[in-house]
Amino acid sequence: MSKPTVFISYSHKDEDWKDRLVTQLGVLKEEGILDLWDDRRIEAGEDWYQKIQEAMNAASVAILMVSANFLTSKFILNEEVPRLLERREKEGMRVFPVIVKPCAWKRVKWLARMQLRPKDGNPLSAGDEHQIDVDLAAIAEEVAAIIDQSYVEMAKQLITSYANQWGIGILGIEKACESFYGTNSYCAHVNDGKGIIYCHADGKYKDMVFCVRRGIGYYYKKIIGGAASPLGLPITDEQISESTKKPTSFFEGGYIEWDPRTSVARAVVTRSRSYILGEKKL
């Protein structure tokens, strides 16, 4: 599940405003929620035009730092805005115009039709320092909510593809609790009530999908405590162990094996130190 990128379009004459926005969005970047891109990331010797095109094509969200400087930049108006609006129309990309300084934005047809930030198109520069921070923080929160939804959509695609491959029906996708080892994931319950499919959102197994089924799934979720337990998230589908010949599912911190002869399931933690987490006849 690739990290969503926020593309920032701005005039270099308004770089101080761009930097203030980047500071607020940087909180989300440090939390691993998103990546940020503006043209200051282009390194010496790189094809700057190509890099900007690649960044616009890869972005999940675009923020436009609107001012008179922005609205009179030939490159922004002829290259960046048309491509971003095209992606907005065809792909549903979210485009956020942020009014930085007073300007005649109401006279710009494509801009006047859009929802602006701050509310009602009041420029950031009209507020005092506190209000500016409040407005920028609100924009960051709104972007975070959109990114959260994009993660859900990506997880839905991966989980649905897995379910279709194995002929499994699923219910709704939801964010699972953070695992014992700090891994985030999304999950979907199998519609027969006998399993859960997990999609890793980060970590070593990012974008990988695994299912815990039937007895092992019930024991893992209902008895052991699921991802919050020292087992963590599943990292394999159920398989027959070469050593024990028993159905076994492996997790971040250990494994669960089930003996069909005795109907006994056993959870074993192997990370850092080995011990039996639990044992139960199903």
MOZI-V681414 format. One record per residue. N is the residue number from 0. RES is the residue in one letter. D_CENTER is the distance of its C-alpha to the mean C-alpha in Angstrom with 2 decimals. Layout:
n=N res=RES d_center=D_CENTER
n=N res=RES d_center=D_CENTER
This chain:
n=0 res=M d_center=7.21
n=1 res=S d_center=7.55
n=2 res=K d_center=5.91
n=3 res=P d_center=6.25
n=4 res=T d_center=9.76
n=5 res=V d_center=11.87
n=6 res=F d_center=15.45
n=7 res=I d_center=18.28
n=8 res=S d_center=21.61
n=9 res=Y d_center=24.60
n=10 res=S d_center=28.26
n=11 res=H d_center=29.30
n=12 res=K d_center=31.84
n=13 res=D d_center=29.09
n=14 res=E d_center=27.37
n=15 res=D d_center=27.98
n=16 res=W d_center=25.91
n=17 res=K d_center=23.05
n=18 res=D d_center=23.23
n=19 res=R d_center=23.13
n=20 res=L d_center=19.95
n=21 res=V d_center=18.39
n=22 res=T d_center=19.62
n=23 res=Q d_center=17.83
n=24 res=L d_center=14.46
n=25 res=G d_center=15.24
n=26 res=V d_center=14.66
n=27 res=L d_center=10.90
n=28 res=K d_center=11.21
n=29 res=E d_center=13.36
n=30 res=E d_center=11.04
n=31 res=G d_center=8.64
n=32 res=I d_center=5.94
n=33 res=L d_center=7.02
n=34 res=D d_center=10.21
n=35 res=L d_center=13.32
n=36 res=W d_center=16.09
n=37 res=D d_center=19.61
n=38 res=D d_center=22.84
n=39 res=R d_center=23.86
n=40 res=R d_center=21.68
n=41 res=I d_center=24.22
n=42 res=E d_center=26.62
n=43 res=A d_center=30.38
n=44 res=G d_center=31.68
n=45 res=E d_center=28.54
n=46 res=D d_center=28.84
n=47 res=W d_center=27.32
n=48 res=Y d_center=27.47
n=49 res=Q d_center=25.69
n=50 res=K d_center=22.92
n=51 res=I d_center=22.37
n=52 res=Q d_center=22.40
n=53 res=E d_center=19.87
n=54 res=A d_center=17.49
n=55 res=M d_center=18.01
n=56 res=N d_center=17.51
n=57 res=A d_center=14.18
n=58 res=A d_center=12.63
n=59 res=S d_center=10.25
n=60 res=V d_center=12.09
n=61 res=A d_center=15.63
n=62 res=I d_center=17.67
n=63 res=L d_center=21.43
n=64 res=M d_center=23.66
n=65 res=V d_center=26.71
n=66 res=S d_center=30.23
n=67 res=A d_center=33.57
n=68 res=N d_center=32.65
n=69 res=F d_center=29.53
n=70 res=L d_center=31.58
n=71 res=T d_center=34.33
n=72 res=S d_center=32.37
n=73 res=K d_center=33.40
n=74 res=F d_center=30.54
n=75 res=I d_center=27.87
n=76 res=L d_center=29.72
n=77 res=N d_center=30.68
n=78 res=E d_center=27.73
n=79 res=E d_center=24.46
n=80 res=V d_center=24.86
n=81 res=P d_center=26.10
n=82 res=R d_center=23.28
n=83 res=L d_center=20.55
n=84 res=L d_center=22.50
n=85 res=E d_center=23.00
n=86 res=R d_center=19.32
n=87 res=R d_center=19.03
n=88 res=E d_center=21.92
n=89 res=K d_center=21.22
n=90 res=E d_center=17.47
n=91 res=G d_center=16.52
n=92 res=M d_center=14.76
n=93 res=R d_center=14.67
n=94 res=V d_center=17.39
n=95 res=F d_center=18.35
n=96 res=P d_center=21.97
n=97 res=V d_center=22.87
n=98 res=I d_center=26.66
n=99 res=V d_center=27.59
n=100 res=K d_center=31.38
n=101 res=P d_center=33.94
n=102 res=C d_center=34.32
n=103 res=A d_center=35.53
n=104 res=W d_center=32.13
n=105 res=K d_center=33.74
n=106 res=R d_center=35.86
n=107 res=V d_center=32.95
n=108 res=K d_center=32.48
n=109 res=W d_center=28.93
n=110 res=L d_center=27.86
n=111 res=A d_center=30.06
n=112 res=R d_center=28.36
n=113 res=M d_center=24.89
n=114 res=Q d_center=23.49
n=115 res=L d_center=23.89
n=116 res=R d_center=22.81
n=117 res=P d_center=24.55
n=118 res=K d_center=25.96
n=119 res=D d_center=28.84
n=120 res=G d_center=28.44
n=121 res=N d_center=30.09
n=122 res=P d_center=29.64
n=123 res=L d_center=27.96
n=124 res=S d_center=31.23
n=125 res=A d_center=33.17
n=126 res=G d_center=31.81
n=127 res=D d_center=32.94
n=128 res=E d_center=30.81
n=129 res=H d_center=29.50
n=130 res=Q d_center=28.63
n=131 res=I d_center=26.87
n=132 res=D d_center=24.60
n=133 res=V d_center=24.06
n=134 res=D d_center=23.18
n=135 res=L d_center=20.76
n=136 res=A d_center=19.05
n=137 res=A d_center=18.82
n=138 res=I d_center=17.19
n=139 res=A d_center=14.55
n=140 res=E d_center=13.97
n=141 res=E d_center=13.87
n=142 res=V d_center=11.31
n=143 res=A d_center=9.05
n=144 res=A d_center=9.85
n=145 res=I d_center=9.11
n=146 res=I d_center=5.56
n=147 res=D d_center=5.37
n=148 res=Q d_center=7.46
n=149 res=S d_center=5.96
n=150 res=Y d_center=3.61
n=151 res=V d_center=7.18
n=152 res=E d_center=8.91
n=153 res=M d_center=7.85
n=154 res=A d_center=8.76
n=155 res=K d_center=11.71
n=156 res=Q d_center=12.93
n=157 res=L d_center=13.02
n=158 res=I d_center=14.64
n=159 res=T d_center=16.95
n=160 res=S d_center=18.06
n=161 res=Y d_center=18.91
n=162 res=A d_center=20.73
n=163 res=N d_center=22.65
n=164 res=Q d_center=23.68
n=165 res=W d_center=25.26
n=166 res=G d_center=26.52
n=167 res=I d_center=24.68
n=168 res=G d_center=24.08
n=169 res=I d_center=21.07
n=170 res=L d_center=20.43
n=171 res=G d_center=17.34
n=172 res=I d_center=13.78
n=173 res=E d_center=12.73
n=174 res=K d_center=10.73
n=175 res=A d_center=13.17
n=176 res=C d_center=14.67
n=177 res=E d_center=13.91
n=178 res=S d_center=16.30
n=179 res=F d_center=19.59
n=180 res=Y d_center=18.43
n=181 res=G d_center=15.27
n=182 res=T d_center=12.80
n=183 res=N d_center=9.86
n=184 res=S d_center=9.91
n=185 res=Y d_center=10.33
n=186 res=C d_center=13.92
n=187 res=A d_center=16.58
n=188 res=H d_center=20.27
n=189 res=V d_center=22.80
n=190 res=N d_center=25.12
n=191 res=D d_center=28.22
n=192 res=G d_center=27.08
n=193 res=K d_center=27.48
n=194 res=G d_center=24.13
n=195 res=I d_center=20.37
n=196 res=I d_center=17.82
n=197 res=Y d_center=14.90
n=198 res=C d_center=11.88
n=199 res=H d_center=10.83
n=200 res=A d_center=7.19
n=201 res=D d_center=8.96
n=202 res=G d_center=12.67
n=203 res=K d_center=15.59
n=204 res=Y d_center=14.69
n=205 res=K d_center=11.09
n=206 res=D d_center=10.78
n=207 res=M d_center=14.16
n=208 res=V d_center=15.42
n=209 res=F d_center=18.47
n=210 res=C d_center=20.72
n=211 res=V d_center=23.15
n=212 res=R d_center=26.09
n=213 res=R d_center=29.28
n=214 res=G d_center=31.13
n=215 res=I d_center=28.72
n=216 res=G d_center=25.82
n=217 res=Y d_center=28.02
n=218 res=Y d_center=29.18
n=219 res=Y d_center=25.75
n=220 res=K d_center=24.25
n=221 res=K d_center=27.41
n=222 res=I d_center=29.57
n=223 res=I d_center=27.64
n=224 res=G d_center=24.73
n=225 res=G d_center=21.81
n=226 res=A d_center=18.88
n=227 res=A d_center=20.31
n=228 res=S d_center=23.51
n=229 res=P d_center=24.53
n=230 res=L d_center=23.70
n=231 res=G d_center=19.91
n=232 res=L d_center=17.84
n=233 res=P d_center=19.66
n=234 res=I d_center=19.77
n=235 res=T d_center=22.34
n=236 res=D d_center=23.63
n=237 res=E d_center=27.04
n=238 res=Q d_center=29.75
n=239 res=I d_center=33.39
n=240 res=S d_center=33.93
n=241 res=E d_center=36.43
n=242 res=S d_center=38.15
n=243 res=T d_center=38.45
n=244 res=K d_center=38.20
n=245 res=K d_center=36.20
n=246 res=P d_center=32.94
n=247 res=T d_center=30.27
n=248 res=S d_center=26.51
n=249 res=F d_center=25.06
n=250 res=F d_center=22.37
n=251 res=E d_center=20.91
n=252 res=G d_center=24.04
n=253 res=G d_center=26.68
n=254 res=Y d_center=27.72
n=255 res=I d_center=29.28
n=256 res=E d_center=32.35
n=257 res=W d_center=34.40
n=258 res=D d_center=38.10
n=259 res=P d_center=39.18
n=260 res=R d_center=42.78
n=261 res=T d_center=42.39
n=262 res=S d_center=39.14
n=263 res=V d_center=38.08
n=264 res=A d_center=34.46
n=265 res=R d_center=33.92
n=266 res=A d_center=30.84
n=267 res=V d_center=31.27
n=268 res=V d_center=29.27
n=269 res=T d_center=29.76
n=270 res=R d_center=27.46
n=271 res=S d_center=29.61
n=272 res=R d_center=32.49
n=273 res=S d_center=33.42
n=274 res=Y d_center=34.38
n=275 res=I d_center=34.47
n=276 res=L d_center=31.95
n=277 res=G d_center=33.68
n=278 res=E d_center=35.93
n=279 res=K d_center=36.72
n=280 res=K d_center=38.65
n=281 res=L d_center=36.66
